[in-house]
């Protein structure tokens, strides 16, 4: 059994064949990430529809709208018992380039991190071109997190691991050299797997889906010189323990 700790099944790319996508994933536990208040009803409905689907709830990191931020906080409190994590949230300096916007991002992220502790929800972090600031905020607030689709340096990753964070490796590790170097450098007990479907397919140009998490597991096993079963067991144990999912 595998765990895809992060994907977006509620996105329209899956509207036409969602049943088939979930069926192809087999016994994989799928964690769907809801990233906008308007997607909450659809996203939470997936967890009711499919036994192996769970949800996290957050807000796109580059969304600086104060109204949507406050609404997301309200929804997190309202639906705390229907989700397994708070996220994805974080910092995105690729899209937000001005100082004022980045300050607002950091303030939102810090408040989400504090809220994760208050609600007892694991935190799932998006960081793009902002890894150092993300890790610094987590360190200041003494908050562990799953570092979703981590693309920082090995040094950044090791700092995050020292804080108790898990580094999430997407399925495109099959060809992305930077992610392969992360896998090589990090201990297996610091890794979890994801697809970020419909993005980051292990096959360039294809729509990704949760069943492809196995391709990530196979590549991690190849890099580390391990049997794929060992990678499956370790990453599944890491993910279920962090997200406090008991149905594995």
C-alpha positions in Angstrom: 0.0 0.0 0.0 1.1 3.5 -0.8 0.1 7.0 0.3 -0.2 9.9 -2.1 0.1 12.7 0.5 -0.8 15.5 -1.9 -3.0 15.8 -5.1 -5.9 17.8 -6.4 -8.7 15.4 -7.4 -11.2 18.2 -7.1 -9.7 20.0 -10.1 -11.7 20.0 -13.3 -9.1 17.9 -15.1 -10.6 14.9 -13.3 -14.3 15.7 -13.8 -14.8 13.4 -16.7 -13.2 10.2 -15.4 -12.7 10.5 -11.6 -14.1 7.0 -10.8 -11.6 5.4 -13.2 -8.8 7.5 -11.8 -9.5 6.4 -8.2 -10.0 2.8 -9.3 -6.6 2.8 -11.0 -5.0 3.9 -7.8 -6.0 0.7 -6.2 -5.5 0.6 -2.4 -3.4 3.8 -2.5 -4.5 6.2 0.2 -5.1 9.6 -1.5 -4.9 12.9 0.3 -6.7 15.6 -1.7 -5.6 19.2 -1.1 -8.3 21.8 -1.2 -6.8 25.2 -1.9 -9.7 27.6 -2.3 -12.8 28.3 -0.1 -15.0 27.8 -3.2 -13.7 24.2 -3.6 -14.5 23.0 0.0 -17.9 21.4 -0.8 -16.6 19.5 -3.8 -13.4 18.5 -2.1 -14.9 17.3 1.1 -17.5 15.4 -0.9 -14.7 13.3 -2.4 -13.8 12.0 1.1 -17.4 10.9 1.6 -17.6 9.3 -1.9 -14.4 7.3 -1.8 -13.2 5.2 1.2 -9.5 5.8 0.5 -9.7 9.6 -0.1 -8.9 12.1 2.7 -8.7 15.9 2.5 -6.5 18.7 3.7 -7.7 22.3 3.5 -5.7 25.4 2.9 -5.2 28.4 0.5 -3.0 28.9 -2.5 0.1 30.6 -1.1 0.1 33.4 -3.6 -3.5 34.3 -2.9 -3.2 37.5 -0.9 -6.9 38.3 -0.8 -7.7 39.0 2.9 -11.4 38.0 2.5 -10.5 34.5 1.2 -7.8 34.2 3.8 -10.3 34.9 6.6 -12.9 32.6 5.0 -10.3 29.8 4.9 -9.6 30.3 8.6 -13.3 30.1 9.3 -13.7 26.9 7.2 -10.7 25.3 8.9 -12.4 25.8 12.2 -15.8 24.6 10.9 -14.5 21.5 9.2 -11.7 20.6 11.5 -13.1 17.1 12.1 -13.5 16.4 8.4 -9.9 17.0 7.3 -6.5 15.4 8.1 -4.3 18.5 7.7 -4.0 22.2 7.2 -2.6 22.9 3.8 -1.4 23.5 1.4 -0.3 26.9 2.7 3.0 28.7 2.5 5.1 31.1 0.5 5.5 31.5 -3.2 8.1 34.1 -4.3 7.9 33.0 -7.9 4.5 34.6 -8.3 4.7 37.2 -5.5 7.7 39.4 -6.2 7.0 42.7 -4.4 8.1 43.3 -0.8 4.6 44.2 0.5 3.0 41.1 -1.0 5.7 38.9 0.4 5.2 40.4 3.9 1.5 39.6 3.6 2.3 36.0 2.5 4.6 35.6 5.5 1.9 36.9 7.9 -0.7 34.6 6.4 1.6 31.6 6.6 2.6 32.3 10.2 -1.1 32.5 11.2 -1.9 29.3 9.4 1.1 27.6 11.2 -0.2 28.8 14.6 -3.7 27.6 13.7 -2.4 24.2 12.8 -1.1 23.9 16.4 -4.3 25.2 17.9 -6.5 22.8 15.9 -4.1 19.9 16.2 -3.9 19.6 12.5 -0.7 18.6 10.6 0.7 21.4 8.4 1.3 20.9 4.7 3.6 23.6 3.2 4.0 24.9 -0.3 7.3 26.8 -0.8 8.5 28.1 -4.2 11.6 30.2 -4.3 11.0 30.8 -0.6 12.4 27.7 1.1 14.7 29.6 3.6 11.9 31.9 4.8 9.4 29.0 5.1 11.9 27.0 7.2 12.7 30.0 9.3 9.1 30.6 10.1 8.6 26.9 11.0 11.6 27.0 13.2 10.5 30.2 15.0 7.0 28.7 15.6 8.4 25.2 16.4 6.0 23.7 13.8 6.6 20.5 12.0 5.3 20.1 8.4 5.1 18.1 5.3 7.2 20.1 2.8 5.0 19.5 -0.3 6.7 19.0 -3.6 10.0 20.3 -2.1 12.3 21.9 -4.6 14.8 23.6 -2.4 18.5 22.7 -1.9 19.7 19.6 0.0 20.9 22.0 2.7 17.4 23.5 3.0 15.9 20.0 3.2 18.3 18.9 5.9 17.4 22.0 8.0 13.7 21.2 7.6 14.3 17.6 8.6 16.2 18.8 11.7 12.9 20.6 12.7 11.0 17.3 12.3 9.6 18.0 8.9 9.0 15.4 6.2 10.1 16.0 2.6 7.5 15.1 0.0 8.9 13.7 -3.2 6.6 14.0 -6.3 6.3 11.5 -9.1 8.4 13.5 -11.5 11.5 12.4 -9.5 11.7 10.0 -12.4 13.5 12.7 -14.4 14.1 15.8 -12.2 17.7 15.6 -11.2 17.4 18.0 -8.3 14.8 15.8 -6.6 16.9 12.7 -7.3 19.7 14.4 -5.4 17.4 15.1 -2.5 16.4 11.4 -2.3 20.0 10.4 -2.4 20.9 12.7 0.5 18.0 12.3 2.8 17.2 9.4 5.1 14.2 7.2 4.2 12.4 8.1 7.4 12.3 11.7 6.3 10.5 11.0 3.0 6.9 10.8 1.9 5.5 10.5 -1.7 3.0 12.5 -3.6 1.8 13.1 -7.2 0.5 16.7 -7.0 -1.9 15.4 -9.7 -2.9 16.6 -12.2 0.6 18.1 -12.3 4.2 16.8 -12.3 3.6 13.5 -14.1 6.4 10.9 -14.2 5.8 11.0 -17.9 6.4 14.4 -19.5 3.3 16.0 -21.0 0.8 13.6 -19.5 -1.9 14.3 -16.9 -0.8 13.0 -13.6 -3.0 10.9 -11.3 -2.6 9.3 -7.8 -1.8 5.8 -9.2 1.5 7.2 -10.4 2.8 7.5 -6.9 4.1 4.0 -7.5 6.5 5.4 -10.2 7.9 7.7 -7.5 8.3 4.8 -5.1 10.1 2.8 -7.7 12.5 5.6 -8.5 13.3 6.3 -4.9 14.0 2.6 -4.4 16.4 2.6 -7.5 18.2 5.7 -6.2 18.7 4.2 -2.7 19.4 0.7 -3.8 16.5 -0.7 -1.9 13.7 -3.1 -2.7 10.6 -1.1 -3.6 8.6 -2.8 -0.8 10.9 -1.2 1.7 10.3 2.2 0.3 6.5 1.6 0.2 6.4 0.5 3.8 8.6 3.4 5.1 6.9 6.2 3.2 3.5 4.9 4.1 4.4 4.6 7.7 5.8 8.1 7.7 2.7 9.6 6.0 0.1 7.8 8.0 1.9 8.6 11.3 2.2 12.3 10.4 -1.3 12.8 9.1 -2.7 10.6 11.9 -4.6 8.4 9.4 -5.6 5.2 11.1 -7.2 3.4 8.1 -3.9 2.3 6.7 
